[in-house]
């Protein structure tokens, strides 16, 4: 997600190191580059312009914050402004006071709305809810069949009619059926069009008026770029959209619209689709994305994936060590063992501070078990003392480690460089968390 933007901005901010006080010219040069990076990522022009103006106003002549260096000062300001654009916190789903809660799904044809409806149902099942799906897209018979197949795979009932019943009537009957079966959530999949039109909006408005949904989720295709912002505006003007869900963020997309929608429309991003599988839907955490964009990684994301893979295990040690930048090669070796159960290796690596923002995308695409085994071999060739205290690994030790692992000194040097950079950035993140009054409370995000 936004990998190119992350690399660009992390590189730009990294160029500010070793500066004492930020001059107006320093800020102007950095902001010019950030502005170009935002526009290349397809961020809305007006949003990018206002973002740069706000950062400039706060950054010019700013004193270095305590022990933070000048580059950390601008990083903090950029991070805070990104959070301001994306939203301070991830909003919880409003289930209302009397079940079943109704969630209305809308969007253009081809946005992945029907698949996302099933993904949301699976997410709610994991949260302990008992959802039902309603197939109100009668424009495409294939959509009804698709939802029925997906519903069966997820394990939730689907209410559908193929006898020409109107979408409004189907929604009405589905709501009654959900009450009868004591389902506490009804998710309604509605029809889409190739573009916003009056028929689409009128049908959607009637369903909205009758079912009185507690949430209206607009499904947007991240690959459409600025068009996603225009679509969001059009829907939000006609129905009370409460959140956006971006799909196809795992593909070849610049993804800048995800930064633009809330600022341009006031509609917050609630979920992101990161794959075709029914479990490839993730809650949207604004602070985490902001920190990932500036190269701070997503430590909490790693921890949550680990907790999911190792249910019942106490992983608080990982949070403490990663959060304070105190991990060593013993911890890294343990993390590699854990990563096998946490999903695709390249996705995990992208979340690690100091790695995800520096390694080119094509290098991630080549990541495989042999690469992981090579890194593990290097670490396993270190002595216990060297793993605990990498600072003692001098030239002769590096040669011995390379011989013992069947690698080159250059590969050993590269691993050490990535290790130190990751640890430095994690320590910076811990300092910023303290500065922001959030250190030790990261889970509240």
C-alpha positions, 0 to 999 in steps of 0.5 A: 500500500503506497509503497512508492510514496513511502520510499520517496518521502522516507528518502526525502526526509532522510536527506535532512539528517545532520542539520541543526536548525531548519532554515526556510530554504531547507523546508522549502526544498523538502516540501517541494519534493514532498509535493511532487511525491504526493502528486505522483502518488495521485493525491488530490491537487488541492489536498496536496497544496493545503498539506504543504502549506500547513507543514510549511507554516509549522516547520519554518524556524521550528526549534529542535524538540529536546533530544530530537534531531532536525530531521525528526522535527520535520518528520513529526510535523509531516506525520502529524499533518498526515494523521490530520488528513487521514483522521485521528483514530479508526472509527468503530462500526456503529451497530445501533441500539436495536438489532439487526444493524443494517450496513448498506454497501454502495459503489460503481460496477467493477469496484469489488463491492460484492466481494467486499460485502462477503469480506466484511461479513467474514470480518464481523463473524470474527468479531462475534457477530451473526451477519446475513447478506442481502442480494439487492443487485438485480441488474446483474444476475451473476452478482446474485450468484456470486454473493450466494457462492461467497456467502456459502464460503464465508458461512453466512446466509444470503437472502436473494430473489430472482423473480423480478422483485424490486431491490427495495422489496428484497431489502424489506424482506431481508430485514424481516428475515434477519429479525426472524433468524436473530441475525444481528447485522444485515449487509445489503449489496446494492447495484452499481453502474459504470458511472454515477447516474440518476437511476442508481442514486434513486434506487439507493436512496429508496433502500436507504430510506426504508432500511435506515442503515447505521452505516453506509459504506462506499466501495472505491477502486484504488486504481481509479486514482482521482476518479475515486474522489469524484465518485465519493463526492457524488455518492456523499451528496446523495446519501449519508455515506459514513465510510469508504472501503478501498479495494485493490490496494495490493495491486499496481496502484499509486493509491494516493486517493486514500489520502484524498477522500477524507480531506476532500469529502469528509468521508473517513476510510474504514477498511482496505482490501488487500487481496482477492481472498475473503479474509483480505480485508483490514480495518484502516488505522490512520496513524499507522498508515501515516507512520508507515508513509514516512518510513516508520513501519507498522510495528503494531501491524506486525504484532497483531499478525503475530498474535493472530498466528500465535493465539494464546502466547504472550507476545508483550516482549515483542511490543516492548523491544520493538517499541523501544528499539532494543531488539537484537539478532536473537529477536530477529532470528525469532521473528523470522521463525514466527514470520512463517506463520504470519503470511507472505514474507514480503508483506511483513518485511514492508512493515519493518522500520528501516526496511520497507522504505528502503528496499525497491519493490522489485527486490520484495518480489524476489523475496523467497525462502532461500533469501530468508534462509541466507539471512538466518544462516548469517545470524546463526553463524554469529556467537551468542555474544555477537547476537546480543551485542552486534556492536562488537562485530568488527571486520575479522568477525564479519569475515568469520561470519561470512565463511560460516554462513557461506555468504560474502562479507558484503551480504553480512555488511548489508544485513548489519546496515539494515539491522542498525537502520531498523533499530534506529528508526524503531528507537525514533518511533519510541521517542516520538510516541513519548513526545506525543504522549502515546508510548506504551499505549500503542494498542489504543489505535 
